[in-house]
Amino acid sequence: MKKNMAIADRIIRIIIAAVVAYLYFTGTLTGTLGIVLIVLAAIFLLTSFIGSCPLYSVFGISTCKVKK
């Protein structure tokens, strides 16, 4: 997979995932909404560590700087 996420994008996704995980495990987010958001947070973490977002590829978006 080609990297298409910049460092700032990756950091923002990790922070969002951490906040959602904190809210879920403290009991603030519960039920179906909690489960959906924790799955989304896991996807955010996975794409942040890989550095590539499949949706970015589909829509042709890249936040990485292009090397010349």
Backbone torsions as a table, in degrees:
resi	resn	phi	psi	omega
1	MET	NA	138.8	178.1
2	LYS	-83.7	134.5	179.3
3	LYS	-69.4	132.1	179.7
4	ASN	-135.8	18.2	180.0
5	MET	-123.2	131.4	177.1
6	ALA	-79.6	168.1	-179.3
7	ILE	-60.0	-43.5	-178.9
8	ALA	-61.5	-42.0	178.6
9	ASP	-62.1	-41.9	-179.6
10	ARG	-66.7	-41.9	-179.8
11	ILE	-65.4	-42.5	178.8
12	ILE	-61.1	-42.0	179.0
13	ARG	-64.6	-39.2	178.9
14	ILE	-65.9	-41.7	179.1
15	ILE	-63.7	-44.5	178.6
16	ILE	-61.1	-43.7	179.5
17	ALA	-62.9	-40.2	179.3
18	ALA	-65.7	-41.2	179.1
19	VAL	-64.8	-44.4	179.4
20	VAL	-63.7	-42.6	178.9
21	ALA	-62.9	-42.2	178.0
22	TYR	-60.8	-46.9	-179.8
23	LEU	-64.3	-36.2	-180.0
24	TYR	-69.6	-46.8	-175.3
25	PHE	-77.7	-13.7	173.2
26	THR	-91.5	-4.7	176.3
27	GLY	91.3	4.8	178.5
28	THR	-71.6	-42.7	175.1
29	LEU	-99.1	121.5	-179.0
30	THR	-134.9	172.7	175.1
31	GLY	70.7	-155.1	-176.6
32	THR	-63.2	-41.2	178.7
33	LEU	-60.5	-42.6	178.8
34	GLY	-62.1	-43.1	-179.7
35	ILE	-66.0	-44.5	179.7
36	VAL	-61.8	-43.5	-178.5
37	LEU	-70.0	-34.1	178.8
38	ILE	-70.6	-34.1	175.0
39	VAL	-66.8	-42.9	177.1
40	LEU	-62.1	-39.4	177.9
41	ALA	-64.1	-39.0	177.6
42	ALA	-64.4	-40.1	177.4
43	ILE	-64.8	-41.2	177.0
44	PHE	-58.8	-45.0	179.8
45	LEU	-63.5	-44.9	-179.2
46	LEU	-60.8	-47.7	-179.5
47	THR	-67.8	-30.6	177.9
48	SER	-67.8	-42.0	-179.8
49	PHE	-70.9	-34.4	178.6
50	ILE	-76.1	-36.5	-179.4
51	GLY	87.9	12.0	-179.2
52	SER	-137.8	133.7	178.4
53	CYS	-112.1	121.7	-179.4
54	PRO	-59.8	-36.3	178.9
55	LEU	-67.2	-34.7	175.6
56	TYR	-61.6	-41.1	179.7
57	SER	-63.4	-42.3	-179.0
58	VAL	-62.2	-42.6	-177.1
59	PHE	-91.9	-0.1	177.6
60	GLY	73.9	27.3	-179.0
61	ILE	-96.0	142.5	174.0
62	SER	-146.8	126.4	177.4
63	THR	-97.7	-1.9	176.6
64	CYS	-75.6	148.4	173.3
65	LYS	-75.3	139.2	-179.4
66	VAL	-82.4	127.5	177.0
67	LYS	-84.9	132.7	180.0
68	LYS	-100.8	NA	NA
